[in-house]
Amino acid sequence: MDPADKEHADRVLDVCAKKVCRDAFSNARLQVTNQFMKTVKGLPVFHFRQYSDIYLTAEEYQQVKDIRDQVYSFTLRISELH
């Protein structure tokens, strides 16, 4: 392989990998934000990017984590009954 082609392929891979990671983190942030707005604030979520301008604090993220932990624990207990 021509070294110039390899360098170009590496640059393309780097750009694409950064975009994939950025999109994944953005997606995860929106999922948690939507969960917070729905479960903590009691607001409806009509579309995925509805609350994209909202950035949660560390405490608000923790509230969502606590809720998910409780749901997970409850689900495990139910599955043990079956």
Backbone torsions as a table, in degrees:
resi	resn	phi	psi	omega
1	MET	NA	139.0	178.2
2	ASP	-65.7	131.4	-179.9
3	PRO	-56.1	-33.9	179.0
4	ALA	-67.1	-38.2	177.8
5	ASP	-65.4	-41.1	179.1
6	LYS	-64.3	-43.1	178.1
7	GLU	-61.1	-41.9	178.7
8	HIS	-64.0	-45.2	179.2
9	ALA	-60.7	-40.9	178.2
10	ASP	-63.4	-40.9	178.7
11	ARG	-65.0	-42.8	179.3
12	VAL	-62.9	-45.1	178.4
13	LEU	-60.0	-43.1	-179.7
14	ASP	-61.6	-45.5	179.5
15	VAL	-63.5	-45.0	-178.8
16	CYS	-66.5	-41.5	179.8
17	ALA	-63.5	-40.9	178.1
18	LYS	-63.3	-40.2	179.5
19	LYS	-65.9	-43.0	179.5
20	VAL	-61.1	-45.6	179.8
21	CYS	-64.6	-44.6	179.5
22	ARG	-60.5	-44.3	179.3
23	ASP	-64.8	-38.6	-180.0
24	ALA	-65.4	-43.5	179.0
25	PHE	-66.9	-38.5	177.6
26	SER	-64.1	-43.0	178.8
27	ASN	-61.7	-45.2	179.4
28	ALA	-63.0	-41.9	178.7
29	ARG	-61.0	-43.4	-179.8
30	LEU	-66.6	-37.6	177.7
31	GLN	-61.2	-44.7	-179.5
32	VAL	-68.6	-41.7	179.1
33	THR	-61.5	-44.6	178.5
34	ASN	-62.4	-41.8	178.5
35	GLN	-62.2	-41.2	178.5
36	PHE	-62.8	-48.3	-177.4
37	MET	-63.1	-36.3	-177.9
38	LYS	-76.5	-49.3	-171.6
39	THR	-88.2	-36.7	-177.2
40	VAL	-90.1	-47.8	-178.0
41	LYS	-85.7	-17.7	-179.7
42	GLY	71.8	24.1	-179.4
43	LEU	-96.6	147.8	179.4
44	PRO	-74.4	150.1	174.7
45	VAL	-115.7	109.5	-176.8
46	PHE	-92.8	-32.4	176.3
47	HIS	-147.6	156.9	-168.1
48	PHE	-56.9	-42.4	-174.8
49	ARG	-94.9	14.8	-177.2
50	GLN	-55.2	-41.3	-177.0
51	TYR	-108.6	30.9	-176.2
52	SER	-66.1	-17.8	178.8
53	ASP	-89.0	0.2	179.5
54	ILE	-95.8	130.7	175.6
55	TYR	-119.9	119.5	-176.2
56	LEU	-75.8	152.4	172.1
57	THR	-82.2	170.0	177.7
58	ALA	-59.7	-38.6	-179.9
59	GLU	-66.1	-38.2	179.3
60	GLU	-68.9	-39.3	174.6
61	TYR	-59.9	-40.8	-179.1
62	GLN	-63.6	-37.4	177.9
63	GLN	-60.8	-42.2	178.8
64	VAL	-66.4	-41.5	178.6
65	LYS	-61.7	-43.5	179.7
66	ASP	-61.1	-41.7	178.8
67	ILE	-64.0	-45.6	179.8
68	ARG	-63.1	-39.3	178.1
69	ASP	-62.3	-41.8	179.3
70	GLN	-65.3	-42.2	179.3
71	VAL	-65.0	-43.1	179.5
72	TYR	-61.9	-45.0	179.5
73	SER	-62.5	-43.6	179.2
74	PHE	-62.9	-42.5	179.5
75	THR	-62.2	-41.2	178.2
76	LEU	-62.8	-43.8	179.7
77	ARG	-62.9	-40.3	178.5
78	ILE	-64.9	-43.8	-177.6
79	SER	-66.0	-27.9	177.9
80	GLU	-71.2	-23.5	178.9
81	LEU	-76.3	-22.0	-175.9
82	HIS	-94.7	NA	NA
